């Protein structure tokens, strides 16, 4: 005999595995996931070409001076990190959203060290909040544990 409690948990499990595309929460998740896949990858690729902007100007001298590379070379490393962050969001949004939020936190701290870029830091704070929202939504729509595949067992 099936009790109401176990029946309810079976239904909840089925709902988690098959999100309804008409669900506003799922739509928000899909929009944020797409944005945090496309934007980091696009900006990461642009670090190698500087088509959108000369990225070196966004690196605080207090952070770039101790580096053994030029700011331009440092932007290559930044581009790689952004490419990886976008790919992690694509394949594991629950973890990737944390990666993006942490990365945006670092970007914000860097921008606060640069006079004249406080507006960009504020915009990036809004993006950080959106990444946190994506992570919270991913707990519902991405059934894998946060540290998957390390959490298998």
C-alpha positions as CSV (number, residue, x, y, z in Angstrom):
1,X,0.0,0.0,0.0
2,X,1.3,3.5,-0.9
3,X,0.9,6.2,1.7
4,X,0.2,9.8,0.9
5,X,3.7,10.8,2.2
6,X,5.6,8.5,-0.1
7,X,3.2,9.2,-3.0
8,X,3.9,12.9,-2.6
9,X,7.7,12.4,-2.6
10,X,7.4,10.3,-5.8
11,X,5.5,13.1,-7.5
12,X,8.0,15.7,-6.3
13,X,10.8,13.6,-7.7
14,X,9.0,13.3,-11.1
15,X,8.4,17.1,-11.1
16,X,12.1,17.8,-10.5
17,X,13.2,15.5,-13.3
18,X,10.8,17.0,-15.9
19,X,10.6,20.8,-15.6
20,X,7.6,22.3,-17.3
21,X,8.7,24.9,-19.9
22,X,5.7,27.0,-19.0
23,X,6.9,27.3,-15.4
24,X,8.1,30.9,-14.8
25,X,10.8,29.6,-12.4
26,X,12.1,27.3,-15.1
27,X,12.0,30.1,-17.7
28,X,14.0,32.3,-15.4
29,X,16.5,29.5,-14.9
30,X,16.8,29.0,-18.6
31,X,17.4,32.7,-19.3
32,X,20.0,33.0,-16.6
33,X,21.8,29.8,-17.6
34,X,21.9,30.9,-21.2
35,X,23.2,34.3,-20.3
36,X,25.9,32.9,-18.0
37,X,27.1,30.5,-20.7
38,X,27.1,32.9,-23.6
39,X,28.5,36.1,-21.8
40,X,31.5,34.6,-20.2
41,X,32.5,32.6,-23.3
42,X,32.0,35.7,-25.5
43,X,34.0,37.9,-23.2
44,X,36.6,35.2,-22.7
45,X,37.1,34.9,-26.4
46,X,37.3,38.7,-26.8
47,X,40.2,38.9,-24.3
48,X,42.3,37.4,-27.1
49,X,41.1,39.8,-29.8
50,X,40.0,43.0,-28.0
51,X,37.2,43.6,-30.5
52,X,34.7,44.8,-27.9
53,X,37.1,46.8,-25.8
54,X,40.8,47.1,-24.8
55,X,40.5,44.9,-21.7
56,X,43.9,45.9,-20.2
57,X,42.4,49.1,-18.9
58,X,40.2,47.2,-16.5
59,X,43.1,45.6,-14.6
60,X,44.1,47.6,-11.5
61,X,47.8,48.5,-11.5
62,X,48.1,47.5,-7.9
63,X,47.2,44.0,-9.0
64,X,49.1,43.9,-12.3
65,X,52.4,45.4,-11.0
66,X,53.4,42.3,-9.0
67,X,52.6,39.9,-11.8
68,X,55.5,38.5,-13.9
69,X,53.5,39.2,-17.1
70,X,52.1,42.3,-18.8
71,X,48.5,43.3,-18.2
72,X,47.8,42.3,-21.8
73,X,49.2,38.8,-21.1
74,X,47.2,38.7,-17.8
75,X,44.1,39.2,-19.8
76,X,44.8,36.0,-21.7
77,X,44.6,34.1,-18.3
78,X,41.4,36.0,-17.5
79,X,40.0,35.0,-20.9
80,X,40.7,31.3,-20.2
81,X,39.1,31.5,-16.7
82,X,36.0,33.1,-18.3
83,X,35.8,30.4,-21.0
84,X,36.0,27.7,-18.4
85,X,33.4,29.4,-16.2
86,X,31.0,29.6,-19.1
87,X,31.5,25.9,-19.9
88,X,31.0,24.9,-16.3
89,X,27.7,26.7,-16.3
90,X,26.8,24.9,-19.5
91,X,27.5,21.4,-18.1
92,X,26.8,21.9,-14.4
93,X,24.9,25.1,-13.7
94,X,24.6,24.4,-10.0
95,X,28.4,24.5,-9.6
96,X,29.0,26.9,-12.5
97,X,26.8,29.6,-11.0
98,X,29.1,29.6,-7.8
99,X,32.2,29.8,-10.0
100,X,30.7,32.8,-11.9
101,X,29.6,34.5,-8.7
102,X,33.0,34.1,-7.2
103,X,34.7,35.4,-10.4
104,X,32.4,38.4,-10.5
105,X,33.3,39.1,-6.9
106,X,36.9,39.2,-7.9
107,X,36.1,41.5,-10.8
108,X,34.2,43.8,-8.5
109,X,37.1,44.1,-6.1
110,X,39.5,44.8,-9.0
111,X,37.2,47.5,-10.3
112,X,36.9,49.2,-6.9
113,X,40.7,49.6,-7.0
114,X,40.3,51.6,-10.2
115,X,39.1,55.2,-10.0
116,X,36.3,55.9,-12.5
117,X,35.0,52.3,-12.9
118,X,32.6,52.3,-9.9
119,X,29.6,52.2,-12.3
120,X,30.9,49.0,-13.9
121,X,31.5,47.5,-10.5
122,X,27.9,48.3,-9.6
123,X,26.7,46.7,-12.8
124,X,28.8,43.6,-12.1
125,X,27.3,43.4,-8.6
126,X,23.9,43.1,-10.3
127,X,25.4,40.3,-12.4
128,X,26.7,38.6,-9.2
129,X,23.2,38.7,-7.7
130,X,21.9,37.2,-10.9
131,X,24.5,34.4,-10.7
132,X,23.4,33.7,-7.1
133,X,19.8,33.5,-8.4
134,X,20.9,31.1,-11.0
135,X,22.6,28.9,-8.4
136,X,19.4,28.9,-6.3
137,X,17.2,28.0,-9.3
138,X,19.7,25.3,-10.3
139,X,19.2,23.5,-7.0
140,X,15.7,22.8,-8.3
141,X,16.4,22.2,-12.0
142,X,19.9,20.6,-11.9
143,X,19.5,17.4,-9.9
144,X,23.2,16.6,-9.6
145,X,25.0,17.3,-6.3
146,X,27.0,20.6,-6.1
147,X,30.3,18.8,-6.3
148,X,29.3,16.3,-8.9
149,X,31.2,14.2,-10.2
150,X,33.3,14.4,-7.0
151,X,30.2,13.8,-4.9
152,X,29.3,10.5,-6.5
153,X,29.6,7.6,-4.2
